[in-house]
Amino acid sequence: MKHAMGFTLWLAVLSICSCKSDRDKKGTNTKDAPPVIQVTVPTFNADSSFAFIERQLSFGPRVPGTPEHVACGDWLEEKLRGYSNSVIIQRAKQKLFTGETIEIRNIIAQFNPEIKRRVLLCAHWDTRMFADRARENQDQPIPGANDGGSGVGVLLEIARQFAAQPLKEIGVDIILFDAEDQGFPENMPGFKAPRDPSVTWCLGSQHWARNRHRMDYAYLYGILLDMVGASGATFPREGYSMYYAPHVVEAVWKEARSLGYGRFFINVKTNEILDDHYFINTLANIPTIDIIHADPDTRKFHYSWHTHEDNISVISRATLEAVGQTVLSVIYKEAAEASVVL
């Protein structure tokens, strides 16, 4: 493991003074100088995040309704309880496109639950029941290292950092959504498409958006992480993110560039991608963006997407660091700005 060393950001906070004429006559008044706020942002530990992904894979595919899914969910719940003293488990019955009814489990870790001014961080923790993009064994589930495992791995490390260096003035909810990836299959014969295949995806986030665990919370914005661990990843400005929350996209991408991660967070707008953030935006009205890997030229996902190749070999610590450090920096800067406002 690398040592978790903090780095410092300096925020100059503008102040308004009614004595402009006095300053003009007497020169700069040191009493009116804007205060400098020191913000220590934890260093994201990519080795730790990588280990969290490996641990998820050790359970096998996390397909809802299987023992592997239950075991991994129990572990995720245990890990988050070690970082937060407020963990909520949201269970629900959901019907798959196959007609089968399954129990899903959204896992919610709250930091500063008493504060209503909050930020939402989320990812999905289930893995796809089919390898419908594979050439062989399409009816078998995928390992889900990048698609599922990486977003969770980043958020677990962020939660660990929140526990080590508690936030002040704002609250954060980390939500691991279930049943995101159980939608209608592509390239597989024998399945009759429902009237609207889009609603067969993102079942956990749809349920949460309609049944939020706290309706009195005021979310400033949300950040969804999906497929954020592959080597050579690029994160374009996804279409729904730009439509519903362009100011959040701009702030996050600007922060990434300032930290030296511009090669990952590219200034290219891509098409709309149906993901958990779509339902958070449309059903819960929380401006939420999606940090998701897509090729800027082909607009396609990573080659391992929905195949058996989505294993630990595709995961890059450099990519995990770029995403995790950017999100940490955005959140701790948000907390610092809130402390000045309050």
ABEGO torsion letter per residue (X at the ends): XBBBBBBBBBBBBBBBBAAAAAAAAAEBBAAABBBBBBBBBBBBBAAAAAAAAAAAAAAEBBBBGBAAAAAAAAAAAAAAAAABABBBBBBBBBBBAAGBBBBBBBBBBBBGAABABBBBBBBBABBBABBAABABGAABBBAGAABGAAAAAAAAAAAAAAAABBBBGBBBBBBBBBGAAABBBBGBBGBBBBABAAAABGAAAAAAAABBABAABBBABBBBBBGAABBGBBBBBBAAAAAABAAAAAAAAAAAAAAGAAAABBBBBBBBBBBAAAAAAAAAGBBBBBBBBBBAAAGBBBAABGBAABBAAABBAAAAAAAAAAAAAAAAAAAAAAAAAX
